[in-house]
Amino acid sequence: MKGWTGKILRVDLTKRSSSIEDLDPTTARMFIGGHGVATKILLDENVAEADPLSPDNKLVFSTGPLTGTAAVTSGRYMVTSKSPLTGLLGHANSGGFFGPAMRSAGYDHIIIEGRSDKPVYLWIDDDKVEVREAEHVWGKLTDETEAIIRKEVEGTGKRARVVSIGPAGEKLVKIAAIMNDQHRAAARCGLGAVMGSKNLKAVAVRGSKKVEVADETGLKAAAKNAREILKANPLTGEQIPRLGTPGLLMPYNQAGIVPVRNFQKSSFGQRAENISGEALEEKYLKKRAACSGCSIGCGRVTEVKEPGYEGKGEGPEYETLIMIGANLDIDNLAAITKANYLCNQFGMDTISVGGTIACAMEMFEKGYLTKKETGFDLKFGDAGLLVKLVEMIGRREGFGDALAEGGFRMAEKYGHPELFMGVNKLEMPAYDPRGAKGMGINYLTSPIGASHCRGYTVAMEILGIPEKVEPTAENGKGMVAKAFQDMTAAWDATGICLFPIMGMGADNLVAMLSAAIGVPMVLLDFIKIGERIFNIQRLFNLRAGLKKEDERLPDRFLNEPLPDGELAGATLSLVGAMKEYYSLRGWDENGTPYLGKLKSLGLADYAS
């Protein structure tokens, strides 16, 4: 098999044993790699019915056939499991250098199962696989953990790459992330808690093997063409390299889709300038950073020296600036940046942290929470409190213990789940769906809950990529959402970053993939693979207990017009668009794929 290593490493933490299995070539071609193959593995091994924090749940680290190759932005890896936050499929994607290291060690996927009786870490050095004691790093922050483990395993050899959890994952915080390369996060769905439940502190990988592709010359030529296209594009060639994802903040704020005060408002007004990419560049940026194989370099190496907020690291990204900034009515960039550093060190998803805190602040504002429950005033706009709360969540201290359960469970505990802004218990990212209706459909139907990475329709609706569509129109949005979801599902599975989608077409990606695997592919083939992945993930969720009534946006978006910005007054009704979407998907009125659809995708064996 060219393009794939063809090997899966399986580690049983209960038995402290490992084995190597062959990757089925048919499975690889049907699902490409990444979360596509991982979902099939989990579904086939009955993980959908498992308790997410039990030894029966499994955690799959995955790469794609382009990870670690000459393809552009080829530094991605994915983690897939059953989510303790949502009870559904959990999937998170991260960059950096861990994914290419996995491939160099000779593995497309690593399956972690069982539970160790005490803290351990996994050391993979090509064919050598060891389960090592980790009590000496249990309780330490992620950057400390990575430094200690690297010192232990590297010796005088090649650098090792490490993924780890912080105290949040150890304490089963349901919004815990898995961190790698200190600053990169597989953040969403609480998968850090799955690692914690297995007493797995970290995975360290080092490899010396060359990633073999079918047509090296063809891949390099296709990659060179893609890089030139990305460089010529104003967004991927100029704005994102200069400002990173924070460079998107001002356009989204102007459009009026930026959440403020738990989505009670949708524009931060002139205060947005205080937390913009331009402000970050002026105040704290030290240099750019790039993941393996990346020519864009969206990473921001930053340093804050203000008293009380001192720190160094990377970020914050757009989502973080909004969700723990504007959404909390905070425009103190030093505090936001410090809170971002802490989220990385404790190992937590900044989107879910911000959404959960915002929900609690609104509940306090309305009198549903008092100082009796929280121990202090929990008010919007308190920058110092933000930093305090991040640490409290990461350690499950005081009221932080309730917040550590995620926004939905916290709000439900105190009697007001209607103030939770999310879908399927996953906190919503930084795009108000009243001003970008395709995002509303995506939030409702994404296999992991309210996610922007499973179908970024805001690219068309606000940025006009690849072409502009009316953001508040309902007609045709079912088709737009499906198209983005299918393409994104396949794109992620290849092992390259999503950001190039801002500057190049899927045909450029297909050219690189075809060269890597030696199988000529056209765009329609690629999109069909994405549709297959999306449907098998739907089947996983249905088996896990998903009901149609769970696909519901918060009442705020249905009953209150968009309050601010260029699109002020827009309301959200997706009844017609959802009918269109279900029809295009080939699903019945309950969201279950018809047998004919499953047959057409080669998934008939999974029909209930």
C-alpha positions in Angstrom: 0.0 0.0 0.0 1.6 3.2 -1.1 0.6 6.4 0.8 -0.4 4.4 3.9 2.0 2.7 6.2 -0.5 -0.1 6.2 0.0 -0.7 10.0 -2.2 -0.2 13.1 -0.7 -0.3 16.6 -3.1 -1.7 19.2 -2.2 -1.1 22.9 -4.1 -2.8 25.7 -3.4 -0.8 28.9 -5.0 -3.3 31.2 -2.6 -6.1 30.0 0.2 -3.6 29.2 0.6 -5.3 25.9 0.7 -4.3 22.3 0.3 -5.8 18.9 0.6 -4.7 15.2 -2.3 -5.3 12.8 -2.6 -4.7 9.0 -4.7 -1.8 7.8 -7.3 -3.3 5.4 -6.6 -1.8 2.0 -10.4 -1.7 1.1 -11.1 0.2 4.3 -8.3 2.6 3.6 -9.6 3.4 0.1 -13.2 3.7 1.3 -12.5 6.0 4.2 -9.0 7.4 3.3 -7.8 7.6 6.9 -8.1 9.8 10.0 -11.5 10.0 11.6 -13.0 8.0 8.7 -11.1 4.8 9.4 -11.2 5.5 13.2 -15.0 5.7 13.2 -15.3 2.4 11.4 -12.9 0.8 13.9 -15.0 2.1 16.8 -18.3 1.1 15.3 -17.0 -2.4 14.4 -15.7 -2.9 17.9 -19.0 -1.8 19.6 -17.7 1.3 21.2 -20.9 3.2 20.5 -22.6 1.4 23.4 -19.7 1.9 25.8 -19.6 4.2 28.9 -17.1 6.9 27.6 -15.1 6.8 30.8 -15.0 3.1 31.2 -12.2 0.7 30.1 -14.6 -0.4 27.3 -14.2 2.9 25.5 -11.3 3.1 23.0 -9.2 6.1 21.9 -7.8 6.1 18.3 -4.9 8.4 17.3 -5.0 8.6 13.5 -3.2 10.1 10.5 -4.1 10.4 6.9 -2.1 9.3 3.8 -0.9 12.8 3.3 0.4 13.3 6.9 4.1 13.8 6.9 4.5 13.9 3.2 5.4 16.6 0.7 1.8 17.8 0.6 1.0 21.3 1.8 0.1 21.7 5.5 0.6 17.9 6.1 1.1 18.0 9.9 -2.3 16.9 11.1 -3.4 14.0 13.3 -6.8 13.2 14.7 -8.2 11.6 17.9 -11.5 9.8 17.8 -13.4 8.2 20.7 -16.8 8.2 22.3 -17.1 11.6 24.0 -17.7 11.9 27.7 -19.1 15.4 27.1 -21.8 14.5 24.6 -22.2 10.7 24.8 -21.8 10.7 21.0 -18.9 10.4 18.6 -16.0 12.5 19.8 -13.4 13.7 17.3 -10.7 16.3 17.5 -8.0 17.4 15.1 -4.6 19.0 15.9 -1.5 20.1 14.0 2.1 20.4 15.1 4.5 17.5 14.6 3.0 14.5 16.4 1.2 13.2 13.3 4.3 13.0 11.1 6.2 11.3 13.9 3.5 8.6 14.1 3.9 8.0 10.4 7.7 7.9 10.6 7.3 5.3 13.3 5.3 3.2 10.8 1.7 3.6 12.0 -1.4 5.0 10.4 -3.5 4.5 13.6 -2.9 3.8 17.3 -5.7 2.2 19.2 -5.7 2.6 22.9 -8.0 0.3 24.9 -8.4 -0.9 28.5 -7.3 1.0 31.6 -4.0 0.9 33.5 -4.2 0.4 37.2 -1.9 3.3 37.8 -0.6 6.3 35.7 1.5 5.4 32.7 2.7 6.8 29.4 3.3 5.1 26.1 6.7 5.2 24.4 6.9 4.3 20.7 10.3 4.2 19.1 9.8 2.8 15.6 9.0 -0.9 16.3 9.7 -0.7 20.1 6.6 -0.1 22.2 6.7 0.3 25.9 4.2 1.2 28.6 6.1 3.2 31.2 5.3 4.4 34.7 4.1 8.0 34.9 3.4 8.7 38.5 6.2 11.2 38.6 4.4 13.4 35.9 0.9 12.8 37.1 -0.5 16.2 38.3 1.9 18.2 36.2 1.0 20.7 33.5 1.3 19.7 29.9 4.4 21.7 29.1 6.2 20.3 32.1 5.1 16.8 31.2 6.3 17.1 27.7 9.7 18.4 28.8 10.2 15.6 31.4 9.2 12.8 29.1 11.3 14.0 26.2 14.3 14.2 28.5 13.7 10.6 29.5 13.2 9.1 26.1 15.4 11.1 23.7 18.9 10.5 25.1 21.2 11.6 22.3 18.8 10.5 19.6 16.3 12.2 17.4 13.6 14.4 18.9 10.5 12.7 20.2 7.0 14.1 19.8 4.6 14.0 22.7 0.8 14.2 23.3 -0.3 14.6 26.9 -3.1 15.6 29.2 -2.9 18.1 32.1 -4.6 18.1 35.5 -7.9 18.6 33.7 -7.8 15.3 31.9 -6.5 13.5 35.0 -9.5 14.8 36.9 -11.9 13.8 34.2 -12.9 17.4 33.3 -15.4 16.8 30.5 -14.0 19.7 28.5 -10.4 18.5 28.7 -8.2 18.5 25.7 -5.2 16.5 24.5 -2.2 18.7 23.9 0.9 18.2 21.7 4.0 20.2 21.0 3.1 22.3 24.1 0.7 24.6 22.3 -1.4 22.5 19.9 -4.7 21.1 21.0 -7.0 18.2 20.0 -9.5 20.2 22.0 -13.1 19.4 21.3 -15.4 16.7 22.9 -13.5 16.2 26.2 -11.2 13.5 24.9 -8.5 14.4 27.4 -10.9 12.9 30.0 -10.9 9.7 28.1 -7.1 9.6 28.4 -7.4 10.4 32.1 -9.9 7.6 32.6 -7.4 5.2 31.2 -4.6 6.6 33.5 -2.7 7.4 30.3 -0.7 10.6 30.9 1.0 10.8 27.5 2.1 9.2 24.3 5.6 9.8 23.0 6.6 8.9 19.5 9.8 8.8 17.5 10.3 7.3 14.1 13.0 6.9 11.5 11.1 5.4 8.6 10.4 7.3 5.4 6.8 7.8 4.5 6.4 6.0 1.1 4.1 7.4 -1.5 3.2 6.1 -5.0 4.4 9.0 -7.1 6.8 11.2 -5.2 7.5 13.4 -8.3 3.8 13.9 -9.0 3.1 14.7 -5.3 5.8 17.3 -5.2 4.5 18.9 -8.4 1.0 19.0 -7.1 2.1 20.4 -3.8 4.2 23.1 -5.5 1.2 24.1 -7.5 -0.9 24.2 -4.3 1.6 26.3 -2.4 1.8 28.8 -5.3 -2.0 29.1 -5.3 -2.1 29.6 -1.5 0.7 32.2 -1.6 -1.2 34.2 -4.3 -4.4 34.2 -2.3 -4.8 37.4 -0.2 -6.2 35.4 2.8 -3.7 32.4 2.9 -0.8 34.3 1.4 -1.0 37.6 3.3 -3.7 38.0 6.0 -3.5 34.7 7.9 0.4 34.6 7.8 0.5 38.1 9.2 -2.3 38.0 11.7 -3.2 34.3 12.1 -6.8 33.4 12.7 -7.3 36.5 14.9 -7.2 38.4 11.6 -10.8 37.1 10.9 -12.2 38.8 14.1 -12.9 42.2 12.6 -14.8 41.0 9.5 -17.0 38.7 11.6 -17.6 41.4 14.2 -18.6 43.8 11.4 -21.0 41.2 10.0 -22.6 40.9 13.5 -22.1 37.1 14.1 -19.7 37.4 17.0 -21.1 36.1 20.3 -21.1 38.6 23.2 -22.4 37.9 26.8 -23.4 34.3 26.0 -24.8 35.2 22.6 -27.1 37.9 24.0 -25.4 40.3 21.6 -23.7 39.6 18.3 -21.2 42.4 17.9 -18.5 43.7 20.2 -18.6 47.1 18.6 -15.4 49.2 18.7 -14.2 47.1 21.6 -13.4 44.3 19.1 -10.3 46.3 18.1 -8.9 45.7 21.6 -8.8 41.9 21.0 -8.2 41.9 17.3 -5.4 40.3 15.4 -3.9 43.7 14.8 -3.9 44.4 18.6 -2.3 41.0 19.3 0.4 41.7 16.7 1.1 45.1 18.2 1.2 44.1 21.8 2.4 40.5 22.3 3.5 38.9 19.0 7.1 37.7 19.1 7.1 35.6 15.9 5.0 33.3 13.6 4.9 29.6 14.0 4.1 26.8 11.6 3.2 23.2 11.8 5.0 20.5 9.9 4.8 21.0 6.1 3.0 24.4 6.4 3.7 27.4 4.2 0.9 29.5 5.8 2.2 29.7 9.4 -0.9 30.8 11.3 0.6 30.2 14.7 1.3 33.1 17.0 4.3 32.9 19.4 3.4 35.5 22.1 4.5 36.9 25.4 2.6 38.9 28.0 4.5 41.0 30.6 1.6 42.8 32.4 1.6 42.1 36.1 -0.8 39.4 37.0 -1.0 38.0 33.5 2.6 37.2 32.7 3.3 34.3 30.5 4.7 32.9 27.2 3.2 30.5 24.7 1.2 30.4 21.4 -2.1 32.0 20.7 -4.8 33.0 21.3 -6.7 31.9 18.2 -9.8 33.6 16.9 -12.2 31.2 18.7 -10.4 31.8 21.9 -10.4 35.6 21.6 -14.1 35.5 21.2 -15.2 32.7 23.5 -13.2 33.7 26.5 -13.1 37.3 25.5 -16.1 39.0 23.8 -18.5 36.2 24.9 -17.6 37.0 28.5 -17.7 40.8 27.8 -13.9 41.0 28.3 -11.6 43.1 26.1 -8.5 42.8 28.3 -6.2 41.1 25.8 -3.5 40.3 28.4 -6.1 38.4 30.5 -7.4 36.5 27.5 -3.9 35.6 26.4 -3.0 34.4 29.9 -6.2 32.4 30.2 -5.3 30.8 26.8 -1.9 29.8 28.1 -3.5 28.2 31.2 -6.0 26.3 29.1 -3.1 24.8 27.2 -1.2 24.0 30.3 -4.1 22.4 32.1 -5.3 20.8 28.9 -8.7 22.3 28.2 -10.8 23.3 25.2 -11.0 27.1 25.1 -14.3 27.1 23.2 -16.0 25.0 25.8 -14.4 26.8 28.7 -15.7 30.1 27.4 -19.1 28.8 26.6 -19.5 27.2 30.0 -18.3 30.3 31.9 -20.6 32.6 29.8 -23.6 30.4 30.6 -22.8 30.6 34.3 -22.3 34.3 34.1 -25.7 34.8 32.5 -27.3 32.5 35.1 -25.7 34.7 37.9 -26.9 37.9 36.1 -30.5 36.6 36.1 -30.3 35.4 39.7 -30.4 31.7 38.9 -27.0 31.4 40.6 -25.9 33.2 43.7 -22.8 33.6 45.8 -24.0 30.7 47.9 -23.3 28.4 44.9 -20.4 30.1 43.4 -18.6 31.6 46.4 -18.1 35.0 44.6 -19.7 37.4 42.2 -19.7 35.8 38.8 -20.1 38.8 36.5 -19.5 39.5 32.9 -16.5 41.6 32.2 -14.3 40.5 35.1 -10.9 39.8 33.5 -9.2 38.7 36.7 -12.0 36.3 37.5 -11.5 34.7 34.0 -8.0 33.6 34.9 -9.1 32.4 38.3 -11.9 30.3 36.9 -9.7 28.6 34.3 -7.5 27.3 37.1 -10.5 26.3 39.2 -12.0 24.3 36.3 -8.7 22.6 35.6 -8.3 21.5 39.2 -12.0 21.0 39.9 -11.8 23.3 42.8 -14.9 25.0 44.3 -17.4 26.1 41.8 -14.9 25.0 39.1 -16.1 21.5 39.8 -19.6 22.3 38.5 -18.1 24.1 35.5 -15.8 21.2 34.7 -18.9 19.2 33.7 -19.4 21.5 30.8 -22.1 24.1 30.2 -25.1 21.8 29.7 -24.7 19.8 32.8 -23.9 22.8 34.9 -27.0 24.7 33.6 -29.1 21.6 34.0 -27.9 21.1 37.6 -29.1 24.6 38.6 -32.4 24.3 36.7 -31.8 26.4 33.5 -30.5 24.3 30.6 -32.1 26.8 28.2 -29.2 29.2 28.8 -26.7 26.7 27.5 -25.6 27.7 24.1 -24.7 24.5 22.3 -26.1 21.4 20.6 -25.8 17.9 21.8 -24.1 19.1 25.0 -21.1 20.6 23.0 -20.6 24.3 23.4 -21.1 26.4 20.3 -18.1 28.1 18.6 -17.8 31.8 17.8 -20.4 32.2 15.0 -23.9 33.2 15.7 -26.2 31.1 13.4 -28.8 33.8 13.1 -26.3 35.7 10.8 -25.0 32.6 9.0 -27.8 30.1 8.6 -25.7 27.4 7.1 -23.8 27.3 10.4 -27.1 26.6 12.1 -27.7 23.5 10.0 -24.1 22.5 10.6 -24.4 22.8 14.4 -27.6 20.7 14.3 -26.3 17.9 12.2 -22.5 17.8 12.9 -21.5 14.3 14.2 -19.8 15.7 17.2 -22.3 18.5 18.2 -22.0 22.2 17.6 -18.7 22.4 15.7 -17.4 24.8 13.1 -14.8 22.4 11.8 -17.3 19.8 10.5 -18.6 22.2 7.8 -17.4 25.8 7.7 -20.3 27.4 5.7 -19.4 30.8 7.1 -16.6 30.8 4.5 -19.3 31.3 1.8 -21.8 33.2 3.9 -19.5 35.9 5.2 -16.1 35.6 3.5 -17.4 34.7 0.0 -15.2 31.6 -0.4 -15.4 30.2 -3.0 -18.4 32.4 -3.8 -20.7 34.6 -1.8 -24.2 33.4 -0.7 -26.7 35.4 1.2 -25.9 34.6 4.9 -29.5 35.1 6.2 -31.3 33.3 3.4 -32.7 29.9 4.2 -33.3 28.6 0.7 -30.5 26.4 -0.5 -28.6 26.3 2.8 -29.3 22.5 3.2 -27.4 21.9 0.0 -24.6 24.3 1.1 -24.3 22.6 4.5 -24.2 19.1 3.1 -21.6 20.1 0.5 -19.3 21.6 3.1 -19.8 18.7 5.5 -18.9 16.0 2.9 -15.9 17.9 1.6 -14.6 18.6 5.1 -15.1 15.0 6.2 -12.9 13.8 3.3 -10.4 16.7 3.6 -9.7 16.0 7.3 -9.3 12.3 6.6 -6.3 13.0 4.3 -4.2 14.4 7.1 -3.8 18.0 5.9 -5.0 21.2 7.6 -8.4 22.8 6.8 -7.0 26.3 6.3 -5.9 25.8 2.7 -9.6 25.5 1.9 -9.6 29.3 2.2 -7.3 29.6 -0.7 -7.3 26.5 -2.9 -9.9 24.1 -4.3 -10.5 20.6 -3.4 -9.2 19.6 -6.8 -5.7 20.6 -5.7 -6.1 18.3 -2.7 -7.3 15.5 -4.8 -4.3 15.8 -7.1 -1.9 15.5 -4.1 -3.9 12.5 -2.7 -4.0 10.7 -6.0 -0.2 11.0 -6.4 0.3 9.8 -2.8 -1.8 6.7 -3.0 -1.4 5.9 -6.7 -5.1 5.7 -7.3 -6.4 8.2 -9.9 -9.3 10.1 -8.3 -11.7 12.8 -9.4 -13.5 15.3 -7.2 -16.8 13.4 -7.2 -15.0 10.3 -5.9 -13.5 12.4 -3.1 -16.8 14.0 -2.1 -18.5 10.5 -2.1 -15.8 9.3 0.4 -16.7 12.4 2.6 -20.4 11.4 2.3 -19.5 7.9 3.3 -17.6 9.1 6.4 -20.4 11.5 7.4 -23.0 8.7 7.2 -20.9 6.1 9.1 -20.5 8.7 11.8 -24.3 9.2 11.8 -24.7 5.5 12.3 -22.3 5.5 15.2 -24.4 8.3 16.9 -27.7 6.5 16.2 -26.3 3.4 17.9 -25.0 5.6 20.7 -28.6 6.8 21.3 -28.9 10.0 19.2 -32.6 11.1 18.8 -33.9 13.7 16.3 -35.2 15.8 19.2 -31.6 16.2 20.3 -30.9 18.2 17.1 -32.2 21.5 18.5 -30.7 24.9 18.6 -31.2 26.9 21.8 -34.4 28.9 22.0 -32.5 32.2 21.9 -31.7 31.7 18.3 -35.2 30.8 17.4 -37.1 33.4 19.3 -34.8 36.5 19.4 -33.7 38.4 16.3 -30.0 39.0 15.7 -29.3 42.1 17.8 -26.2 43.8 16.2 -24.1 44.4 13.2 -24.8 44.6 9.5 -27.3 41.7 9.7 -29.2 43.0 12.8 -32.8 41.9 12.8 -32.2 38.5 11.1 -34.2 35.7 12.6 -33.6 32.0 12.4 -36.0 29.4 11.0 -34.5 26.3 9.5 -37.6 24.2 9.0 -37.5 24.3 5.2 -33.7 24.1 5.1 -33.7 21.0 7.3 -36.3 19.2 5.2 -34.1 20.0 2.2 -31.0 18.8 4.0 -32.6 15.5 5.1 -33.8 14.8 1.6 -30.4 15.5 0.1 -28.8 13.3 2.7 -31.1 10.4 1.9 -32.3 10.2 5.5 -35.8 9.6 6.8 -37.8 12.1 8.9 -36.0 10.8 12.0 -32.5 11.4 10.6 -31.8 7.7 9.9 -30.2 6.9 6.5 -32.4 5.0 4.1 -31.1 1.5 3.2 -30.7 2.6 -0.5 -28.4 5.4 0.6 -26.3 3.0 2.7 -26.1 0.6 -0.2 -24.9 3.3 -2.5 -22.1 4.1 0.0 -21.1 0.5 0.6 -22.5 0.7 4.2 -25.4 -1.7 3.9 -24.0 -4.0 6.5 -24.5 -1.3 9.1 -28.3 -1.0 8.5 -30.3 -1.6 11.6 
